[in-house]
């Protein structure tokens, strides 16, 4: 991975001074330092910042998976995922499930964010993998936990496999 | 949100000059100012630029929903989203639909860009929510409007609910 290098456009060809307290050619020609923010953050233009730019959360994908086996009208939270956002960010959540009910094929899936439903709707529960509806959460930063809950409509849930994927993209 | 600070590697410990028309310790040690572009743009390396980098479209997300009902052969434009790219970039769209047709048959869903169909695919018509499509498009700089239309060739659409999510970023 290449190091980011910001330098003066003008390159000094003068001999370097022996006085290390002075700015001479080697200090002038040296690569600048990027500071502030934290590892993996990316810079974006921010006219509200004194320097004109801010660090925001770098692109990140997180994935969790979970399986439920038993008999429950409503499963516990599955595929729980905690994201730590170092800035405001968009979190795009995609869900893939494989569901089996004791009776029928109708279930309700809910995507939770910090214990509150973010999206909910009917999904098929016919023992095949399907990609369900997803959700887009516009976050202001901080730590958030997402999970998925399945409720059987036509019968109790006997098996549930849930894969939760989050695409995280920082923003101003 | 932390500010970007780009500084000289060498820190001058000399006393600052009282003549503020001169570059002395304070001017040398101050973080550089970053200009050009517009708020939210992202900085990318570009050896083709005079200064080695350029601003591109930053990450931006949009959501929109819409619904139609009433025994129709085709819905009006639903979940319209207008996006503006400051530079060329990529658009990701997730189209979540719930469609109920009169006979439970599948429906045809179209992603329409600036009035022209750019993707078309079938979706279940049994009233169960599904991601009908997760797709990507490359766009030049400019403003574009995307919307969704659902239709059937036999029977009619009883209800149709669309929830679209779009993320754009530069390249």
Interface residues (C-beta under 8 A of the other chain):
Chain A: X2 X4 X6 X9 X21 X22 X23 X27 X30 X31 X32 X33 X34 X35 X36 X37 X38 X41 X42 X43 X44 X45 X46 X47 X48 X49 X50 X51 X52 X53 X54 X55 X56 X87 X88 X90 X92 X94 X106 X121 X122 X123 X124 X130 X131 X132 X133 X134 X135 X136 X138 X141 X167 X169 X170 X171 X172
Chain B: X1 X2 X3 X4 X5 X6 X7 X8 X9 X10 X12 X13 X14 X28 X31 X32 X33 X34 X35 X36 X37 X38 X39 X40 X41 X42 X43 X45 X51 X55 X58 X59 X60 X61 X63 X92 X94 X96 X98 X127 X128 X129 X130 X131 X134 X163 X165 X167 X169
